[in-house]
Amino acid sequence: MKQFSRKPRSRNCITLNAAIALLAMLFAGAAVSEDGAPTSKDSGNSIAGSGVSLSFRYRYEYVDQDGISDEAKALTLLSRLSLQSDLYRNFDFFVEVDDVREVGFDDFNAGAGNTPNRTQYPVVADPEGTEVNQAYIDYNANNWSWRLGRQRINLDNQRFVGGVGWRQNEQTFDALSAVYKRGKVTARYAYIATVRRIFGDDVAAGRHEQAGTHLLNVSSEIEGLGKISGYYYTIDNEDSPASSTNTYGFRLSGRRGVGSSKVRYAIEYAAQTNGADNPVSFGANYWHLDTGVIFGDFDVGLGWEVLTGDANSPGEAFRTPFATLHAFNGWADKFLTTPAAGLDDRYLKFGVTRGRAIVQLRLHSFEAEDGGSNFGDELDLRVGYKLNDRLRCDLFFASYDGRNDIADTDKLWLMFSMKL
């Protein structure tokens, strides 16, 4: 294990981080008053063609976890106000304010120290608060698009970089990003100054400062094959050095017609090493195979996802600190952090979409990648219905049957989403 010491940050790094932070602060001041309510300036369309939108998500979440005596019951409401300006001389801006409130049951631990008086409950990571979720300026010219400020960044299937939109408080990034498009090729780059995590601004875990984090992703559509992406992500996390990594890889996804059906497929591989001031020197690998058949309203498939590790050397497992983790390795969220021995996830998927209704079923079998220890099984179920163009209702259920001292966990969500 190498000795940890924080290297001094370069003057250029400090200057760029400060500029990005200042822009986010300026927008925050313009977007909300001290009590979090929109100001009159925001609600007026001072720029021709600008638009305002409002959305809500009301959710009940229940968690029953072995080893914790009390069950979590959370009723929270996410309210989101967004303002998009019109284009003016190739510039436009966007501001989005989120408010999360406990409305009803509050028998839950919001996590990361947000509710220190409620630690007797399982975690439901939806802390209360009013925050500027996004606030950025765009510049678009020729084949280039530039964005400066607080922004959502979703790359590929969000396995490595995503907004964690499942939680009420989304993950966004204070960043400078650029997109270049030419023909079927798209190149994306982002310099990250700060990661605004799902735990909110009131706790240290809700904000991770970066000191040279760069994301590069280049993709192209290849006729007859699908979309292929190559990427290189280097993370230098000041507040969580163990998350500092260098990752490069590729992803291929597509679908092809076979008679009256379609076959979909995705193949991905990535290699990772320690980066910046990570206290552990390691190398790890990731691969994911996913395939299925779509016939009529039905989608049936299977997959195999592996994150390598070393059972005898903690800290050497493959990790994805910026990912939308809920979408992978089971909805019960038992493997948000990769076990030291790695993770081998083999799963079956079934889905049907008919009219406004959707049903999804997933079955997971988990093992340690190193040593093959049984990590348990999980069943996930979703039933959803779109009532109209503005309102939908979804029921989710996850049941994890644990092994090797990983606690059995059942979770239930009922949520209503509305857009105005």
Disulfide bonds with the S-S distance in Angstrom:
none
